[in-house]
Amino acid sequence: MTVILFRILILIALAIIVHTAYEYVTSPIRKLERAKKMKHFYYVDDPRDEKKNLLMTYKGIVFEGEKYIGATEESFDVVRISVFVKDPQHLKGLERNDLYFLEEELLIRYPHAEIDWKYPINKLLEAIKK
């Protein structure tokens, strides 16, 4: 009887280990951190949850966006996204074309949204407009 109980406990422990490994491999935050280290573009968002902020990384810089819902011509949708940088010290080397790329990626996912860049990125955009 104790041998059977021990075998069942081992199977349960193996199932927990397999589940934990699967959750680790498929974790979007882990993938975001990996893309940050490799300086690739990666985007994490739950489009069904407008209250949850989006995260994206590009050239080793992590951006966070707050989504705001509003009325469009046909329905309620995300109408504004405020994007800010998690760590402004890493902005060195970021160019105007990089910001345009990020805006395009956001507009692909949220076509009705207006992108609002927060400090210090908005200062770069203002300097470009002058």
Residue pairs with C-beta under 8 A, 6 or more apart in sequence:
24 30
28 44
29 44
29 55
31 42
31 44
32 42
32 44
32 55
32 57
32 62
34 42
35 41
35 42
35 57
36 42
36 57
36 60
36 61
36 62
37 60
39 59
39 60
40 57
40 58
41 56
41 57
41 58
41 101
41 105
42 56
42 57
43 54
43 55
43 56
43 105
43 109
44 54
44 55
44 56
45 52
45 54
45 55
45 109
46 52
47 109
50 67
50 69
50 78
51 67
52 67
53 64
53 65
53 66
53 67
54 64
54 65
54 67
54 81
55 62
55 63
55 64
55 65
56 62
56 63
56 65
56 102
56 105
57 63
58 98
58 101
58 102
59 93
59 94
59 98
60 90
61 85
61 86
61 87
61 90
61 91
61 94
62 85
62 86
62 87
62 90
63 83
63 84
63 85
63 86
63 102
64 83
64 84
64 85
64 86
65 81
65 82
65 83
65 84
65 106
66 81
66 82
67 78
67 80
67 81
67 110
67 113
68 78
68 79
68 80
68 81
68 82
69 76
69 77
69 78
69 79
70 76
70 77
70 78
70 79
70 80
71 79
72 79
72 112
77 110
77 112
77 113
78 110
78 112
78 113
79 112
79 113
79 114
80 113
80 114
80 116
81 106
81 110
81 113
81 114
81 115
81 116
82 116
82 118
83 102
83 106
83 115
83 116
83 117
83 118
83 121
84 117
84 118
84 119
84 121
85 91
85 118
85 120
85 121
88 120
91 120
91 121
94 121
94 124
96 124
96 125
96 128
99 117
99 121
99 124
99 125
103 115
106 113
106 115
107 113
107 115
117 125
